[in-house]
């Protein structure tokens, strides 16, 4: 979960205009990163190979 404050900080870096699907994609990516940061702070980390597989899955599920 991402806080409103962090979300606002991220949105300020977005372009002035963007497509809704691009916005959703960016928000999902931000959420995934925040989740991994939280897990890392709790020392619940994954291996580098697991990370690579997860990132590949993110991009495949987003059609990239």
Secondary structure, DSSP 4 states (H G I P E B T S, - for coil): ---HHHHHHHHTTS-SS--HHHHHHHHHHHHHHHHHHHHHHTT----HHHHHHHHHHHHHHTT-
